[in-house]
Amino acid sequence: MTNLCSAKNGVEYNNKTVKRIIVNCPNQVTSMNMAFGTNSIADSTLEHITLNVDTSKCTNWGQTFLKAGALKIIDGMPLNFSLITYDTSNTFNATVGLEEVRFVENSIVRNISFSDSANLSNDTVESVINGLADLTGKTTKTLTFHATVGAKLTDTQKATITAKNWTLAY
């Protein structure tokens, strides 16, 4: 399986019973498009996703966690966004409960937004910042945090973001 969006086919977690999903995949995944998204934030019950998945070849993270409002933890292997060919601004849309997620260092190469995620832990914020690729000499991209998270950023964190040629929004 290289397209993880096929993994949820037949798995109905909008039924208010599934709180955790563990995905163990021995193959490199090339698409995570809409893998864990829901139709409505009101239908969201999934709180914890463990991804034991190699995402180093993944090119599509579009709407992967869309409206997964109950989602708090994404753990397992750090997410690798280095080969993305689609904008990642909508990957975490309406993940209002998100607290924990980790990224491979220097792998985020497209705009990314956590504008709905007010509860990101300090470790997650650091992982996002460390995950930003250095775009010096390239087109500037935008990192968006929720206003609550943005207000907690240190001057050092802000300087690190801008030094990598990223625009910070919150």
C-alpha positions as CSV (number, residue, x, y, z in Angstrom):
1,M,0.0,0.0,0.0
2,T,1.5,3.3,-1.0
3,N,-1.6,5.5,-0.9
4,L,-2.7,5.7,2.7
5,C,-6.0,7.3,1.9
6,S,-7.1,3.7,0.9
7,A,-6.4,2.6,4.4
8,K,-9.5,4.2,5.9
9,N,-11.8,2.8,3.3
10,G,-14.1,0.4,5.1
11,V,-13.1,1.9,8.5
12,E,-15.9,4.1,9.7
13,Y,-14.6,6.1,12.6
14,N,-17.3,8.8,12.4
15,N,-19.5,6.5,14.4
16,K,-18.3,7.9,17.7
17,T,-16.5,4.7,18.8
18,V,-13.0,4.8,17.5
19,K,-10.6,6.9,19.5
20,R,-7.3,5.6,18.3
21,I,-5.9,4.2,15.1
22,I,-2.5,2.6,14.8
23,V,-1.1,2.3,11.2
24,N,1.8,0.0,10.6
25,C,2.9,0.1,7.0
26,P,6.1,-1.5,5.8
27,N,6.0,0.4,2.4
28,Q,6.9,3.9,1.7
29,V,3.7,5.9,1.4
30,T,3.4,8.3,-1.5
31,S,0.0,9.9,-0.6
32,M,-1.7,10.8,2.6
33,N,-4.5,12.8,0.9
34,M,-7.6,12.9,3.1
35,A,-6.4,9.8,5.0
36,F,-7.9,10.8,8.4
37,G,-10.1,13.7,7.5
38,T,-13.8,13.8,8.4
39,N,-16.9,15.3,6.8
40,S,-17.7,17.4,9.8
41,I,-15.8,18.5,12.8
42,A,-18.9,17.4,14.8
43,D,-18.3,13.8,13.6
44,S,-14.7,13.8,14.8
45,T,-14.0,11.2,17.5
46,L,-10.4,10.2,16.6
47,E,-8.1,11.4,19.4
48,H,-4.8,9.5,18.7
49,I,-3.1,8.4,15.5
50,T,0.1,6.4,15.6
51,L,1.7,6.4,12.2
52,N,4.4,3.8,11.9
53,V,4.8,4.8,8.3
54,D,7.8,5.9,6.2
55,T,6.5,9.2,4.7
56,S,9.8,10.2,3.0
57,K,8.4,9.6,-0.5
58,C,5.0,11.2,0.3
59,T,4.1,13.9,-2.2
60,N,0.5,14.6,-1.2
61,W,-0.6,15.6,2.4
62,G,-3.8,17.5,1.3
63,Q,-6.5,17.5,3.9
64,T,-4.9,14.6,5.7
65,F,-6.4,15.6,9.1
66,L,-9.1,17.9,7.8
67,K,-11.8,18.5,10.5
68,A,-10.3,16.0,12.8
69,G,-11.2,18.2,15.7
70,A,-10.9,15.6,18.5
71,L,-7.4,14.7,17.3
72,K,-4.9,15.4,20.0
73,I,-1.9,13.2,19.3
74,I,-0.1,12.2,16.1
75,D,2.8,10.0,17.0
76,G,4.9,7.2,15.6
77,M,7.5,8.2,13.0
78,P,7.9,12.0,12.4
79,L,6.1,13.3,9.4
80,N,8.2,14.0,6.4
81,F,7.0,16.8,4.1
82,S,10.1,17.2,1.9
83,L,8.7,15.9,-1.4
84,I,5.3,17.6,-1.2
85,T,4.0,18.8,-4.5
86,Y,0.8,20.2,-3.1
87,D,0.3,23.1,-0.7
88,T,0.0,21.9,2.9
89,S,-2.0,24.9,4.2
90,N,-5.1,22.6,4.5
91,T,-3.4,19.5,6.0
92,F,-4.3,20.5,9.6
93,N,-7.5,22.5,8.9
94,A,-9.9,22.4,11.9
95,T,-7.6,20.3,14.1
96,V,-8.8,22.3,17.1
97,G,-7.7,19.8,19.7
98,L,-4.2,19.0,18.2
99,E,-1.4,19.1,20.8
100,E,1.3,16.7,19.6
101,V,2.9,16.1,16.2
102,R,6.5,15.7,15.1
103,F,8.2,16.5,11.8
104,V,11.5,15.4,10.3
105,E,14.0,18.3,10.5
106,N,14.2,20.5,7.5
107,S,11.4,18.7,5.7
108,I,8.6,21.3,5.5
109,V,9.0,22.9,2.1
110,R,5.5,24.4,1.5
111,N,3.1,26.8,3.3
112,I,1.8,25.1,6.4
113,S,-0.9,26.2,8.8
114,F,-1.9,25.4,12.3
115,S,-4.3,28.3,12.5
116,D,-7.0,26.3,14.2
117,S,-4.7,24.5,16.7
118,A,-4.5,26.6,19.9
119,N,-3.2,23.8,22.1
120,L,0.1,22.9,20.4
121,S,2.7,21.8,23.0
122,N,6.0,23.6,23.2
123,D,7.7,20.4,21.9
124,T,5.3,20.4,18.9
125,V,6.1,24.1,18.2
126,E,9.8,23.4,18.3
127,S,9.4,20.4,16.0
128,V,7.5,22.5,13.5
129,I,10.2,25.2,13.6
130,N,13.0,22.6,13.3
131,G,11.0,21.0,10.5
132,L,11.0,24.1,8.4
133,A,13.4,23.8,5.4
134,D,15.9,26.6,5.0
135,L,14.5,28.5,2.0
136,T,17.3,31.1,1.8
137,G,17.6,32.2,-1.8
138,K,14.3,30.6,-2.6
139,T,10.6,31.7,-2.6
140,T,9.4,32.6,0.9
141,K,6.7,30.4,2.3
142,T,4.3,31.0,5.2
143,L,4.0,29.3,8.6
144,T,0.7,30.1,10.3
145,F,0.0,29.4,14.0
146,H,-3.1,30.0,16.0
147,A,-3.0,33.4,17.7
148,T,-2.6,31.7,21.1
149,V,0.4,29.8,20.0
150,G,1.9,32.8,18.1
151,A,1.6,34.9,21.3
152,K,3.8,32.4,23.2
153,L,6.6,32.3,20.6
154,T,10.0,33.5,21.9
155,D,12.0,36.1,20.0
156,T,14.5,33.3,19.3
157,Q,11.8,31.1,17.7
158,K,10.6,34.0,15.6
159,A,14.2,34.8,14.5
160,T,14.8,31.2,13.6
161,I,11.6,31.1,11.4
162,T,12.5,34.3,9.6
163,A,16.2,33.3,9.2
164,K,15.0,30.3,7.2
165,N,13.2,32.7,4.9
166,W,9.7,31.9,6.2
167,T,6.9,34.4,6.9
168,L,5.3,33.9,10.3
169,A,1.6,34.6,10.6
170,Y,-0.8,34.2,13.5
